[in-house]
């Protein structure tokens, strides 16, 4: 686009060229955002799978050690504490699943909104500067309803249950190993 004289209003052709360039740039930006957000959602899903394998391995390792020590007779109190710890770890894993799903849905919602924004731009028929201002306002309003962050509730439940479960499992094993009268 040529340099414009600020004292002279743009011609109709210059205005149309400006509007067209703006729409192309906005569409490109929306597509880049959409691609990045979909990629982020996919990365979270992959992380979920990897973390679940790690959590399952830890639980199986602990349980394998307890099962391997079959000659040890566990008291009812130790069994109860161990069961509570295993339950807390299970809740932690389930809360982790819910947390990842919540985060994934958050990013997918943003990606879909960016995609819809691209449709708004594509279907726009702006011919004047006022039309362009209205388009910008419409795009901002479209994204205004979206949440700024995903819910942290499941992350907090996951962390709390993991810590409680780990402490209970370790306490039950330590209690049995060192014969703490606390579990008798």
ZAKOL-997090 format. One record per residue: residue in one letter; x, y, z of N, C-alpha, C, O in turn. Coordinates in steps of 0.1 Angstrom, whole numbers, padded with zeros to 4 digits, always signed. Layout:
<rs>
AXYZXYZXYZXYZ ...
</rs>
This chain:
<rs>
X+0008-0012+0000+0000+0000+0000+0009+0012+0000+0019+0013+0007 X+0005+0022-0007+0014+0034-0009+0012+0043+0004+0003+0041+0012 X+0021+0052+0006+0021+0061+0017+0009+0071+0015+0008+0077+0004 X+0001+0073+0025-0010+0081+0024-0008+0095+0031-0001+0095+0041 X-0013+0105+0025-0013+0118+0031-0023+0119+0042-0035+0116+0040 X-0019+0122+0054-0028+0122+0066-0039+0133+0064-0049+0132+0071 X-0036+0143+0056-0046+0154+0055-0057+0150+0044-0067+0158+0043 X-0054+0140+0036-0063+0136+0025-0069+0123+0029-0062+0113+0031 X-0083+0122+0029-0089+0109+0031-0085+0099+0021-0083+0102+0009 X-0085+0086+0024-0081+0076+0015-0092+0074+0004-0104+0077+0006 X-0088+0070-0008-0097+0067-0018-0105+0055-0015-0101+0047-0006 X-0116+0053-0022-0124+0041-0020-0115+0028-0023-0117+0018-0015 X-0107+0028-0033-0098+0017-0036-0088+0014-0025-0086+0003-0021 X-0082+0025-0019-0073+0024-0009-0079+0018+0004-0074+0010+0011 X-0091+0023+0007-0099+0018+0018-0102+0003+0017-0101-0005+0026 X-0106-0001+0005-0109-0015+0002-0097-0024+0004-0098-0035+0009 X-0086-0018-0001-0073-0026+0000-0069-0027+0015-0065-0038+0019 X-0071-0017+0023-0068-0017+0037-0077-0027+0044-0072-0035+0052 X-0090-0027+0041-0099-0036+0047-0096-0051+0043-0096-0060+0052 X-0093-0053+0031-0089-0066+0026-0076-0071+0033-0076-0083+0038 X-0066-0063+0034-0054-0067+0041-0056-0069+0056-0051-0079+0061 X-0064-0061+0062-0068-0063+0076-0074-0077+0078-0071-0084+0087 X-0084-0080+0070-0091-0093+0071-0082-0104+0069-0083-0114+0076 X-0073-0103+0059-0064-0114+0057-0054-0116+0069-0052-0128+0073 X-0049-0105+0074-0041-0106+0086-0048-0112+0098-0042-0120+0105 X-0060-0108+0100-0068-0113+0111-0071-0128+0109-0071-0136+0119 X-0074-0132+0097-0077-0146+0094-0064-0154+0096-0065-0165+0102 X-0053-0150+0092-0040-0157+0094-0037-0158+0109-0033-0169+0114 X-0039-0148+0117-0037-0148+0131-0047-0158+0138-0043-0166+0146 X-0059-0158+0134-0069-0168+0139-0065-0182+0136-0066-0191+0145 X-0060-0184+0124-0056-0198+0120-0044-0202+0128-0043-0214+0132 X-0034-0193+0130-0022-0196+0138-0026-0199+0152-0021-0209+0158 X-0035-0191+0158-0040-0194+0172-0047-0207+0173-0044-0214+0182 X-0056-0210+0163-0063-0222+0164-0053-0234+0163-0055-0244+0171 X-0044-0234+0154-0034-0245+0153-0026-0247+0166-0024-0258+0171 X-0022-0236+0172-0014-0236+0185-0023-0242+0196-0018-0250+0204 X-0035-0238+0197-0044-0243+0207-0048-0258+0206-0048-0265+0216 X-0050-0262+0194-0052-0276+0191-0040-0284+0195-0041-0295+0201 X-0028-0279+0192-0016-0286+0195-0014-0287+0210-0010-0297+0215 X-0017-0276+0217-0017-0276+0232-0026-0287+0238-0022-0294+0247 X-0038-0288+0232-0048-0298+0237-0042-0312+0235-0043-0321+0243 X-0036-0314+0223-0030-0327+0220-0019-0330+0230-0017-0342+0234 X-0010-0320+0233+0001-0323+0242-0004-0327+0256+0001-0335+0262 X-0015-0320+0261-0021-0324+0274-0026-0338+0274-0024-0345+0283 X-0032-0342+0263-0037-0356+0262-0026-0366+0262-0027-0376+0269 X-0015-0363+0256-0003-0371+0256+0003-0372+0270+0007-0382+0275 X+0004-0360+0277+0009-0360+0290+0000-0368+0300+0006-0375+0308 X-0013-0368+0298-0022-0376+0306-0018-0390+0305-0017-0397+0315 X-0016-0395+0293-0013-0409+0291+0000-0413+0298+0001-0423+0304 X+0010-0405+0296+0023-0407+0303+0022-0407+0318+0028-0416+0324 X+0015-0397+0323+0014-0396+0338+0006-0408+0344+0009-0413+0354 X-0004-0413+0337-0012-0424+0341-0003-0437+0342-0005-0445+0351 X+0005-0438+0332+0014-0450+0332+0024-0449+0344+0026-0459+0351 X+0029-0437+0347+0038-0435+0359+0030-0438+0372+0035-0445+0380 X+0018-0432+0373+0010-0435+0385+0007-0450+0387+0008-0455+0398 X+0003-0456+0376+0000-0470+0377+0012-0478+0381+0011-0488+0389 X+0024-0475+0376+0036-0482+0379+0039-0480+0394+0044-0490+0400 X+0038-0468+0399+0041-0466+0413+0032-0474+0422+0036-0481+0431 X+0019-0474+0419+0009-0482+0427+0012-0497+0426+0012-0504+0436 X+0015-0502+0414+0018-0516+0412+0031-0520+0419+0032-0531+0425 X+0041-0511+0419+0053-0514+0426+0051-0515+0441+0056-0524+0447 X+0044-0506+0446+0041-0506+0461+0033-0519+0464+0037-0526+0474 X+0023-0521+0457+0014-0533+0459+0022-0546+0457+0021-0556+0464 X+0031-0546+0447+0039-0558+0444+0049-0561+0456+0051-0572+0459 X+0054-0550+0462+0063-0552+0473+0055-0558+0485+0060-0566+0493 X+0043-0553+0487+0035-0558+0498+0031-0573+0496+0032-0581+0505 X+0027-0576+0484+0023-0589+0480+0035-0599+0481+0033-0610+0486 X+0047-0594+0477+0059-0603+0478+0062-0606+0492+0068-0616+0495 X+0059-0598+0501+0062-0600+0515+0050-0607+0522+0045-0603+0533 X+0045-0618+0516+0034-0625+0521+0036-0631+0535+0026-0634+0542 X+0048-0634+0538+0050-0640+0551+0047-0630+0563+0046-0634+0574 X+0046-0617+0559+0043-0607+0569+0028-0607+0571+0020-0605+0561 X+0023-0608+0583+0009-0608+0586+0006-0594+0590+0011-0589+0600 X-0003-0587+0583-0006-0573+0586-0018-0573+0596-0028-0580+0595 X-0017-0564+0605-0028-0562+0615-0040-0555+0608-0038-0549+0597 X-0051-0556+0614-0063-0549+0608-0061-0534+0606-0066-0528+0596 X-0054-0528+0616-0052-0514+0615-0043-0510+0603-0045-0500+0596 X-0033-0518+0601-0023-0515+0590-0030-0518+0577-0029-0510+0568 X-0038-0528+0576-0046-0531+0564-0056-0519+0561-0057-0515+0550 X-0062-0514+0572-0071-0503+0570-0064-0490+0565-0069-0483+0556 X-0053-0487+0572-0045-0475+0568-0040-0477+0553-0040-0468+0545 X-0035-0489+0550-0030-0492+0537-0041-0491+0526-0040-0485+0516 X-0053-0496+0530-0065-0495+0521-0069-0480+0519-0072-0476+0508 X-0069-0473+0529-0072-0458+0528-0062-0451+0520-0066-0442+0512 X-0049-0454+0521-0039-0448+0513-0041-0452+0498-0039-0443+0490 X-0044-0464+0496-0046-0469+0482-0058-0462+0476-0058-0458+0464 X-0068-0461+0484-0081-0454+0479-0077-0439+0476-0082-0434+0466 X-0070-0433+0485-0066-0418+0482-0058-0417+0470-0060-0408+0462 X-0049-0427+0467-0041-0426+0455-0050-0429+0443-0048-0422+0432 X-0059-0437+0444-0069-0440+0433-0077-0427+0430-0079-0423+0418 X-0082-0421+0441-0089-0408+0439-0080-0398+0432-0084-0390+0424 X-0067-0397+0436-0058-0388+0430-0056-0391+0415-0056-0381+0407 X-0055-0403+0411-0054-0407+0397-0067-0402+0390-0066-0396+0379 X-0079-0405+0395-0091-0401+0389-0093-0386+0388-0097-0381+0378 X-0088-0379+0399-0089-0364+0398-0079-0359+0388-0082-0349+0381 X-0068-0366+0386-0058-0362+0376-0064-0364+0362-0063-0355+0353 X-0072-0374+0360-0079-0376+0347-0089-0365+0345-0089-0360+0334 X-0096-0362+0355-0106-0351+0354-0099-0338+0351-0104-0329+0344 X-0088-0336+0358-0081-0323+0356-0076-0322+0341-0077-0311+0335 X-0070-0332+0336-0065-0332+0322-0077-0330+0313-0075-0322+0303 X-0088-0336+0315-0099-0335+0306-0104-0321+0307-0108-0315+0297 X-0105-0315+0319-0109-0301+0320-0100-0291+0313-0104-0282+0306 X-0087-0294+0314-0077-0285+0307-0078-0287+0292-0078-0277+0284 X-0080-0299+0288-0081-0302+0273-0094-0295+0268-0093-0289+0257 X-0105-0296+0275-0117-0290+0271-0116-0275+0270-0121-0268+0261 X-0108-0269+0280-0106-0254+0280-0099-0250+0267-0103-0241+0261 X-0088-0257+0264-0081-0253+0252-0088-0256+0239-0087-0249+0229 X-0096-0267+0239-0105-0270+0227-0115-0259+0225-0118-0255+0214 X-0121-0254+0236-0131-0244+0236-0125-0231+0229-0131-0224+0221 X-0113-0228+0234-0106-0216+0228-0103-0218+0213-0104-0209+0205 X-0098-0230+0210-0095-0233+0196-0107-0232+0187-0107-0226+0176 X-0118-0237+0192-0131-0236+0184-0135-0222+0182-0140-0218+0172 X-0134-0214+0193-0138-0200+0192-0129-0192+0182-0134-0184+0175 X-0116-0195+0182-0107-0189+0172-0111-0193+0158-0111-0185+0149 X-0115-0206+0157-0120-0211+0144-0133-0203+0140-0134-0199+0128 X-0142-0201+0149-0154-0194+0146-0151-0179+0143-0157-0173+0134 X-0141-0174+0150-0136-0160+0147-0132-0159+0132-0134-0149+0125 X-0125-0169+0128-0121-0169+0114-0133-0169+0104-0132-0163+0094 X-0143-0176+0108-0156-0176+0100-0162-0162+0100-0167-0158+0090 X-0162-0155+0111-0167-0142+0112-0160-0133+0103-0166-0125+0095 X-0147-0134+0102-0138-0126+0094-0141-0129+0079-0143-0120+0071 X-0142-0142+0076-0144-0147+0063-0157-0142+0057-0159-0139+0045 X-0168-0142+0065-0181-0138+0061-0184-0123+0061-0195-0119+0057 X-0174-0116+0066-0176-0101+0068-0176-0095+0054-0169-0099+0045 X-0184-0084+0053-0185-0076+0040-0182-0062+0043-0189-0053+0037 X-0173-0059+0051-0170-0045+0055-0166-0037+0042-0158-0042+0034 X-0171-0025+0041-0168-0016+0030-0163-0003+0035-0157+0005+0027 X-0166+0000+0048-0162+0013+0053-0154+0011+0066-0153+0000+0071 X-0148+0022+0070-0140+0022+0083-0150+0018+0094-0146+0011+0103 X-0162+0024+0095-0172+0020+0105-0175+0005+0105-0177-0001+0115 X-0176+0000+0093-0178-0015+0092-0167-0023+0098-0169-0033+0105 X-0155-0018+0096-0143-0024+0101-0143-0023+0117-0139-0033+0123 X-0146-0012+0122-0147-0010+0136-0158-0020+0142-0156-0026+0152 X-0169-0021+0135-0179-0031+0139-0174-0045+0139-0178-0053+0148 X-0167-0048+0129-0161-0062+0128-0151-0064+0140-0152-0075+0146 X-0143-0055+0143-0134-0057+0154-0142-0059+0167-0138-0067+0175 X-0152-0051+0169-0160-0052+0181-0167-0066+0182-0168-0072+0192 X-0172-0070+0170-0179-0083+0170-0169-0095+0173-0172-0104+0180 X-0157-0094+0169-0146-0104+0172-0143-0104+0187-0142-0114+0193 X-0142-0092+0193-0139-0091+0207-0150-0096+0215-0148-0103+0225 X-0162-0093+0212-0174-0098+0219-0175-0113+0218-0179-0120+0228 X-0171-0119+0207-0172-0133+0205-0163-0140+0215-0166-0151+0220 X-0151-0134+0218-0142-0141+0227-0143-0137+0241-0138-0143+0250 X-0151-0126+0244-0152-0121+0257-0159-0131+0267-0156-0131+0279 X-0168-0140+0262-0175-0149+0270-0167-0161+0275-0171-0169+0283 X-0155-0162+0269-0146-0174+0272-0139-0172+0286-0136-0161+0290 X-0137-0183+0293-0130-0183+0306-0115-0180+0303-0109-0183+0293 X-0109-0173+0313-0095-0170+0311-0085-0181+0315-0074-0182+0310 X-0090-0189+0325-0082-0201+0329-0092-0213+0331-0104-0211+0332 X-0086-0225+0331-0094-0237+0333-0095-0239+0348-0087-0233+0356 X-0104-0247+0352-0107-0249+0366-0095-0256+0373-0089-0265+0367 X-0091-0252+0385-0080-0258+0392-0085-0268+0403-0076-0273+0410 X-0098-0270+0404-0103-0278+0415-0098-0292+0414-0093-0298+0424 X-0098-0299+0402-0093-0312+0402-0078-0314+0404-0074-0324+0409 X-0071-0303+0400-0056-0303+0403-0054-0303+0418-0045-0310+0423 X-0062-0295+0425-0060-0294+0440-0064-0307+0446-0057-0312+0456 X-0075-0313+0442-0079-0326+0447-0069-0337+0444-0065-0345+0453 X-0063-0337+0432-0053-0347+0428-0041-0345+0438-0036-0355+0443 X-0036-0333+0439-0024-0331+0448-0027-0335+0462-0019-0342+0468 X-0038-0331+0468-0041-0334+0482-0043-0349+0484-0037-0354+0493 X-0050-0356+0475-0052-0370+0476-0039-0378+0474-0036-0388+0481 X-0030-0373+0465-0017-0379+0463-0009-0379+0476-0003-0388+0480 X-0008-0367+0482+0000-0365+0494-0006-0373+0505+0002-0380+0512 X-0019-0373+0507-0025-0381+0518-0023-0396+0516-0019-0403+0525 X-0025-0400+0503-0024-0414+0500-0009-0419+0502-0007-0429+0508 X+0000-0411+0497+0014-0414+0499+0018-0415+0514+0025-0424+0518 X+0013-0405+0521+0016-0406+0536+0010-0418+0543+0017-0424+0551 X-0002-0421+0539-0008-0433+0545-0001-0446+0542+0001-0455+0550 X+0002-0447+0529+0009-0459+0524+0023-0460+0531+0027-0471+0536 X+0030-0449+0531+0043-0450+0538+0042-0452+0553+0050-0459+0558 X+0032-0446+0559+0030-0448+0573+0027-0462+0576+0031-0468+0586 X+0018-0469+0568+0015-0483+0571+0027-0492+0569+0029-0501+0577 X+0034-0489+0558+0046-0498+0556+0057-0495+0567+0063-0505+0572 X+0059-0483+0571+0069-0480+0581+0064-0485+0595+0072-0490+0603 X+0051-0484+0597+0045-0489+0609+0047-0504+0611+0050-0510+0621 X+0046-0512+0600+0048-0526+0600+0063-0529+0601+0066-0539+0608 X+0071-0522+0594+0086-0525+0594+0092-0522+0608+0100-0530+0612 X+0087-0511+0614+0094-0507+0627+0085-0510+0639+0087-0506+0650 X+0074-0517+0636+0065-0522+0647+0060-0511+0655+0061-0512+0668 X+0055-0500+0649+0049-0489+0657+0036-0494+0663+0027-0500+0657 X+0035-0491+0676+0023-0496+0683+0010-0487+0679-0001-0490+0683 X+0013-0477+0671+0002-0468+0666-0008-0476+0658-0020-0473+0657 X-0003-0486+0651-0012-0494+0641-0016-0507+0647-0021-0516+0640 X-0015-0510+0660-0019-0522+0666-0033-0522+0672-0037-0532+0677 
</rs>
